[in-house]
Amino acid sequence: MSNLGKFYAVNPVNNEFLDGEFVNATADQVDATVEKAIKAFDVYRKKDKDSIANFLERIGEEILSLGDALLERCHLETALPLARLQGERGRTIGQLNLFASVVREGSWVDARVETAIPNRAPLPKSDIRHMLLPLGPVAVFGASNFPLAFSVAGGDTVSALAAGCPVVVKAHPAHPGTSAMVASAIEKAINDCGMPEGVFSLVQGNTNEVGEALVKHSGIKAVGFTGSFKGGKALFDIANTRSEPIPVFAEMGSTNPVFILPDILKEKAEAIAAGMAGSITQGVGQFCTNPGLTFVQQSDAANKFVTDLVSKINEVPASTMLTAGINVAYDKKIKSTLEIDNVEEIATGKSVDSLNSAKARIFKASIETFSQNHALAEENFGPSSVIVEAQTKEQILDAARNLEGHLTATIHGTDADFAEFGELFDILELKVGRILINGYPTGVEVCHSMVHGGPYPATTASQTTSVGTNAIKRFARPICYQDYPDALLPNALRSGNPLNIWRMVNGNMEK
């Protein structure tokens, strides 16, 4: 792997280098970093819940104390508007505080106590107690499209730290300066809270070798990733060729199908078109929940919806994408879509005179063309979407049955539609991690109930979520203790419940 390769942040607005020189981590540096994490794990995993909760909250305070300088640097590296970044900083701090509250409450460890029955016939029953333990050091890969909320101190990092796992973050090469600033805030929180050295580390690099060395290291016990299918699948494959395979929690993109049913189109075609236009073009379409696929049943109302959507998309000016590479990939996918027979481009946003800008694009295809061209169901990371026109309800249901895994699915309909298309709900439950009714998939609430995941190829672990407090359980494993003396048990399992957490005791939930 490269050991002296230098790289720089690039302003996507003008393709100019920004201040600051960054160096690809060497194999030896990656090794030393993980070894520190291994040593830190022995100490950190035994920290009490209040200490970890205070640490998470302190990280949020230190990020906020970076002030506008963080937002300004992030704006230069990503072209994201300052207002968007201010909101994202709030989300980042909010999820740190949310996980701190989960840790401080403590019941997430899923404590279960089965007391002994020594006189049970024909055999006595042992005392058996169960809880979740942290896995060990976790490698986290920062996302390009959320430089704060899903990057250095983002959702994967906070959920791993909350579980008691040290974290080594591979910074995204598109925003190395932002990453370094957030890392400095975490380091300050480590020092102020008396956490062990190595509980958090940042490695930089713009080569695949850096990430590969991190995932291959025997001290890494899990991986969190948000990005492309190609990148996530590569890490997944590396992790599974290790002598000790490890879980890779990779969120790899989705086209997030939308089903707009016939009855609601008669009532709200224009309003739904406006909402869809906003969702498709929000953030230049650079969301993993961008609605890239829409199914309608052909009718006059459906024609009006399409006409209204085209009108609104044609008025949207192009905007700068996160990186030149993302812009090139977007244009390449647009070109390949145009080469598919019987696919019609029906809307194109306004051009602007700026580098790395992407125009919104809407395509239309029949259900037959869609079923014969798998590429139409693949994500194009950017402000584009495909409308698929069906003739019958059965065609729509068949298309839904043949979908691969996605993060979300959306259904727009009236009560009459829901009754008529009841089977659609059953189908989509098996295809996605989140189903929305009469809404738009962009925008993911960070809360206890959120599921941001889905069946492969949307993710590599459909039983988990990368957003919401259940994300903490990705980085823990179950263990049980049989016939342990009370004094040797973890506090969560001791008699008398010293932590005052919810526990299942002999089949009943108690506190």
N, C-alpha and C positions, 0 to 999 in steps of 0.2 A: 504494500500500500504506500501511497505517497507520504513522505515524512517532512518535506520542506515546502510543500505546495501552499502558496499564499493565495488568498482570494479577498474580494471586496464586495460590500453591499452595492447594489445598483439601483438607482432611482428609475422606476419603470416609466416615468413620465418623459424622461429624456435620454435614458440609457447611459447616464453618466455615473461614474464611481462616486460613492459617498465617502466621507472621512472615516478612517479606521481600517487597519489592516488585520486580517484574520488568517489563521494558519490551520491547516488540516491536522487533526490530532494524529500522532503516530500510533503504531501498534503498541509500543511500549507505554505510551501515555494512556491509552485505553486500558491496558492491563493494570497499570498503577491506580487508575481511577476506580476500576471495579474492585480491586483489592481493598481500597479504602472503604468502599461501600460494604464489603463483606465484614470488615471489622466493625463498622458502625452498626450493622444489623444486630450483632450480639448485645449491644447496649440499647439501641433504639427500640427493639421489639419488646423490651422489658419496661419501657417508660410507662408511667401511669397515664390514664386516659385524660386527665386534666392537663398534664404537661404537653401531650401531643395536641390537644385542642388549643391550648394557649399558643403553641408554636404556629399552627395554621393561621390563627387570627393575626399573629404578629407578622407573618408573611404579607398578609393583605395590607396591614398598616404601612409596612415598608414599601410596598409597591405604590401605594397612594402618595407616600412621601417623596417619590421620585418626581412628582408634579408634572407640569406640562412638557418637560424635556422628554419624558418617555413617549408621550403622544406625538410630539413633533418628529422624533426620530422614527417612530413607527410609520407615521404618515409618509415620510420621505422614502422609506424602504418598500412600502406596499401600495402607495397611491390611494389608500383608503381614507375617506374623509375624517377630519378630526372629530366631528360629532359622533360618527360611528365608533371611532376608537375610544372616545370617552365612555360611551355606553358599554363597550366591550370590557374596558377596565373595570367598570362597575360590576359586570357579570363575573369577571375573574375574582374580584374581592368577595362578591356575594357567595360564590360557590366555595371559596375557602372558609367563609363563616358558616355556611350550611353544613359542610362536612365536620367542622369543629363542633357544631351542636350535636351531630350524630355520635361523634366520638365521646363527647362529654356525657351524653345520656347513657351510652354504653351497651344498649341491648342488641346492637348489630352483630355481636359475637355469637348469637344464636346458642346461648347456654341451655343445656338440657341435662337434667338430673334424674337418674333412675336409682332410687335407693335400694339397698340390699334387702332381700327376703330370705334370711338364713334357714328358715323352717319350711320353705316351699317344697312340696313333694311333686314329682319324685326326686328333683334336684334343687338345691338352693340357688337363689338368684344373687349374682354379684352386684356390687355398687358400681354403676357405669355412668360416667359424666362426659358430656360432649361440648365442644366449642370450636370456634374458628381461630386459626393462628395465621400470622402473616407468612407469605411465601418466601420472602428474601428480596435481594436487590432487583429492581425493575428497570428496564430500559424503556425510555419514552421518546418517541419521535414527534417533534413539533410539526403542526399543520401549517400549510401555507396560507390558508384563507382565514384563520383565526390566530393572528400573531400574539394575542394575549390570552384569550379564553381557552384555546386548545394548543398551547405551546408550552413554554418553560414552566409556568406556574398554572397551567391549565387543568382540564378535567382529569386527564390520566395521572398527572403528577399529584394533584391533591388527593385523589382517591387512593393512590398507592401509599402516600405518606400517612393518610388517615388510617390505613390498615396496619401500619407499623413497618412498612417496607422502605428502605433507602431507595433513592431514585437517581439514575444517571440519564440526563436528557441529552439527546442528540439534537442540537439546534437546527432549525430549518435554514438552509443557506440563503434563502431570500430575505431574511431579516436577522442577520447575525448581531447587529448593533442593539436592536431591541432585546434580543435574547440575552445578551451580555448584561444589559441594564437590569432586567428582571432577575437574572441570576445573582447580581450583586445585592439586590434586596433580600433574596432568600438567604444568602450568606450572612448578611447582617442579622437576620432573624435567628439563624443558627447560633451565632455568637451570643446574642442577647439572651436566648433561651437556654443556653448551656447544652445544646444538642451536640452529639458526637461528630467529629470531623468525618466527612464522607457520607453523611446522611443525605446530602444532595451534591451533585456535581454536574457541570455542563461541559460537553465536548463539542467543538466546532468542526465543520468540514463540509466541503461541497463535492465530495466523492462518495461513491457507493461503498468503498473499502472501509470507511470509518464506521458506518452503520453495520456493515457485515462483521467487522471485528468485535463490535459490541454485542451483537446477538450470539456470536459463536462462543463468547467467553463463558466458561463453566460456572462462573459466579453469578451470572444473570439468571433469574428464575422465572421471569415473565417479561412480555413485551407489550407496550401500548403504542398503537400507530393509528394516525388518521391521514389519509391521502389517497393516492390512486390505487386502482386494482393491481397494476403491474408492481408497484412498490410494495404493497401489503402482501401480495402473494409471494414475492421474492423473499421477504423476511420470514413468512410462514414456512416456506420450503427450507430455508436455512435452519430455522429452529427445529425442524423435524428431522434433519440429518445429523444433529448433534448426538453424541453418545447418550446424553440425557436430554430427550426432547422436552421442550418447555412450551407453555401456552402462549400464543400470540393473539392478542385482542386487537385485530385490525379492522378498522372501518374504512371501506374501500370504494365508496361511492354508490350511486343509485340514480335511476331515472324517475322514481317516485310517481307511479302512474295515477292519473286522475280520471275518474269516471263521472261524467256529467249525464244524468239520466233524463229521459224525454220530458217528463211532466214539469220539472223545474225549469227547463229551458223555455217552456212556454211563458213562464212567469218572470224569470230573472236573467234572461240571456245577456242583456247589456251589463248588468251589475256583475255577473260572474266573469264576463270578458274583462271588465276593468280590474277585478281582483286577480285574475290569472295574469294579465299583463304586468301588474305590479310584482307578482310573485316570481315570474319568469325573469324579470330584469333587475330585481333587487340585488344590490351588491354586484352588478354586472354578471348576475347569474352564478356567482362563485360560491354557491352553497351546496353542501352535499344533499340537501333536501329540496333542491330546485325541481319544479315540476317539468320534467322533460318529455312527458308522454301523456296525451289526453285522448280518451275514448268517448265518442259520441255516436248516437244512433241517428242516421240521416233523416232530416225532416226540415220543414221551413224554419222552425225555431232553431235547429242546429245551424242552419245556414246563416241565420241572423247572428248567432253567437260567433261564428267564424268571421263574418264581416266586421263585427264590432271589435273583435280581438285584433284583426289585421289593421283596422283604423288606428287603434291605440298603439300597437307596436311600431307602425310606420312613423310615429311622431317621437319615438324615444331616441335621443341622441346617443351615439356610441360613447363608451367610457373606457378609461384605462384599466387594463387587467393587472393582476398582481405581479406578474413577471412576463418578460418577453417569451420565455419558453411556454408558459400557459397560453399566451396569445397565439403562438405558432400552432400549438396542439389543437386549439379551438378552430382555427381556420382550416387546418388539415381535415378535421372531422366534418366541417361544413362542406368542404370540397368533395369528400367521399360520399356524403349524403346526396349531394346533387347528381352524382354519377349513377345512382340507383334508378333503374327504370320505373316510370310511373310515380315518382315522388316529385311533388310540385312545391317550389318555394313560393309562398303566398304573402309573406311580409318580411320587410327588411327595414331596420331602424335607420336613422339618419347618420350620415358619415360626419366625422369631425377630423380636423387636421391636427392629429397628434399621434405620437408613437404608441404602439401596443394597445390601441383602442379596438374594442370589439363591438360590432353592431348586433343588435337583437335579430334573430332569424326564426321564422315560423315555417314549418313544412307541413304538407298534407299528403296522406296516403290512404288508400283503401285498406280495409281489413285483410284482403287477400295479399296485397303487396307487403303489408306488415308481417304477415305470417310467413312469407317466403324470404324475408330479409332480416336476419337476426340483428344486423348492425343498427337497425332502427330502434331497437330496444336498449342499446348501449348508451351509457352516459356520455354527453359532450359537456365538459365542465365550462360553462359559460351561459350566456343568455339566449339559448335556443330551445325549441320544443317542437315535438311532432304531434300533429292531430291525426288520429286514426278514425276513419269513418266506417261504421258498420251499417249493415242493412237491417239486422234483426237482433233481438235480445240474445238469442242463442249464440250468435257470433261474438258478442261482447263477453258472455260467460266463458266461451271457449278460449278467447284471448286471455282472460284472467287466469284460467287454469294453466295456461302454457307460460305464464310469466315465471321468470327466475326470482330469486330473493331480492327484496328492496327494503330500504329503510322505512318508507311510508307508502300508504295508499290513501287516496282521498275520494270520497263519494259525495257528490252534490245531488240532492233529491228532495222530493216532498214525501209525505207519509204514504201517498199512493205509490210513488216510485219504490220506496223501501219495501212495501208489500209485494210489488211486482218482481223486484230484483232481490228478494230475500236470500237466494242462494249465493249472490255475489259476496255478501258479508262472510259467509262460511268459507268461501274460497280464499278471500284475502287474508283471513286470520292465519292461514298457513303460508302466506307469501311475504309478510312484512312484520316489522316490529311495532308500528304505530298506525292506526286507522283514524282518519279525520272525517268528520261529517260536516258538510257545508262550510268548509274553511279552506286554508291554503297551507301547504306543508312547510314553507320557509318560516323560520322562527321556532326555536326549541326551548321550551321552558325548563329551567333547572329547578327540579323539585323532587320530592320523594317518589312520585308516581311515574316519572318520565321513563320511557324506553326509547333509547336511541341506538338501535341495532336492527338486526334482521337476518333472515336466512342467507346463506352463501348464494351469490358472490357479493352481497352487500357487506357482509362481515365474515370473519373466520370463526366466530363464536356466537351463534344465534341465541344461546341461552343467557347472554349477558347484555348489559347496556353500558355505553360510554358516557352517558349523561344521566344525572339523577343520583340519589344517594345509594341506590343498589349497586352502583359501579364499584363500591368499596369491596364487594365480595369477590370480584375478579382476582384480587391479589391476596386472597386468603384460602386456606384449606382446612378441612375438618380434621379433628383429632379427638380421640376419646381416652379417658383415664379409667382404668378398672381397678377397683379395690385399693384406691390411693388413700393414705392417711390424710386427713383434712389439712394438716399443716403443709403438706407437699403440693396441694392443689393450687392452681391459679386462683386469684381472688374472685374471678367471675363464677367459679364453680364451688366455692367453699360453702359449708353449711352456715346458715344465718344470712346469706346473701349480702356480704359486706359492701358491695358496690351498689346495692339497691337498684338492680337492673331487672327487666322482665326476663323470666326464665320459665322453661317448661319443666315442671317438677311432677314426675310420675304421671305425665300426660296432661297436666293442667297448667295453664299459664298463670304465673304468680309473680308478684314483685315483693 
